[in-house]
Amino acid sequence: MEYIVNIPESGNKKRIVIIGGGFAGLQLAKKIDSNYFQVVLIDKVNYHQFQPLMYQVATAGLEPSSISYPLRKNFQNRKDFHFRACLAKRVLPDQKILETSIGSLKYDYLVIATGCDTNYFGNDKLKESTYALKSVSESLLARNRILLSLEKALSARTEEKVKEHLTFVIVGGGATGVELSGALADMKKTILPKDYPELDFSKMEIHLVDASPRLLFAMSEEASVKAAETLSKRGVIIHQNIPVKDYKEPVVELANGEELRSRNVFWVGGVKANSLAGLDENAYNKGRMVVDEYNAVVGYDGIYSIGDTCLLISDQSPKGHGQVAQVALQMAKNLAKNLNNEVKGKSEKTGFVYVDKGSLATIGRNAAVADLWKLHFGGTVAWWLWLWVHILSIVGMRNKLSVFIDWVWSYVTYDVSLRLFIRPKKDKMYDELDDRELNYK
């Protein structure tokens, strides 16, 4: 690649290039000492996305801006920080060069924090016919799908067509699947009958299809049982231990031969780590970059990986760590500490040890489950705890206040006026600037 990314020379400072502005990348950029490092953060979008609440954007419970925060705004008063919106394409480890969609970039340290994408388990045609929830834009698309289906149900000419538009199939029984199912069940009970009095919502069905033997498989059995009981009481139909075989709109084919008819299929059934070209295949194990206890990619000098995209196997985690936000945040803090010490000439390095702070998942209004150390409980207390943990975790004071106000208003009125079907006007600008490619020249 002949053209060079237009970033000033780092002088006496070491240049650290961070790929990804998610939980791991953003935290690392904050913790790195700018007195010793020039920080270059790259991402295909110019904002941090708070993934745990994307399902609420999809169900019109929150504004998309409430869970998004401009990456540059985080570093307005930070010296020697540079952000570029581009796509990382390939690393040349021997030359310490990263090739991107806007040019090549030299580095002293490279940190790969590219996170995960939706896993379709080899059936990639499902990507074109189902709706994912791994980005704000996907959440908005899902919101439009839900609202459009309700509008189409009003004008459908047959009972079969009405049923197809009022049937929602969620594939995946993890936290996102459980939370999306619960949110739709709440909408069915309290909001949609007021918006669409002409529709008979007794015909609306919410199906949660899970290939694993129990919901919330990463949490305790107590949490799984509580989640299943609560969803069932709220009218969600659970298909347990049954994978989805195929989807040819409007027919969802399950592995046991059962068929569901729906125009609304949301695929939240798994994740796969994002890779980066240029690394040897031995650097990967099950699609994730193999790192040592200091998060250095095995076999490479100056290249690190943190968060969802890396695999750290140890006595504490023989199968690696879960691909969750807390792991990403703790890895970022530990790596920043080690790199700051290294550049200051300190020899001590701290190996990564994950501290499990517990798990939470909400099932809907006044219902959630919690695993906190040896405590396992659910109900209203867990729900309030879930609310406060997520408010505190959101980036930006305005965003915290916005989410808090929306949640309070929704709790008091059983309604939030965000059910807007908005899509961009077709324009050549969107062909020139495509988030999936970002081929800037």
Secondary structure, 3 states (H helix, E strand, C coil): CCCECCCCCCCCCEEEEEECCCHHHHHHHHHCCCCCEEEEEEECCCEEECHHHHHHHHCCCCCHHHHEEECHHHHCCCCCEEEEECCEEEEECCCCEEEECCEEEECCEEEECCCEEECCCCCCCHHHHCECCCCHHHHHHHHHHHHHHHHHHHHCCCHHHHHHHCEEEEECCCHHHHHHHHHHHHHHHHHHHHHCCCCCHHHCEEEEEECCCCCCCCCCHHHHHHHHHHHHHCCEEEEECCCEEEEECCEEEECCCCEEECCEEEECCCEEECCCECCCHHHEECCEEEECCCCEECCCCCEEECHHHEECCCCCCCCCCCCCHHHHHHHHHHHHHHHHHHHCCCCCCCCCCCCCCCEEEEEECCEEEEEECCEEEECHHHHHHHHHHHHHHCCCHHHHHHHHHHHHHHHHHCCCCCCCCCCCCCCHHHHHCCCCCCCCC
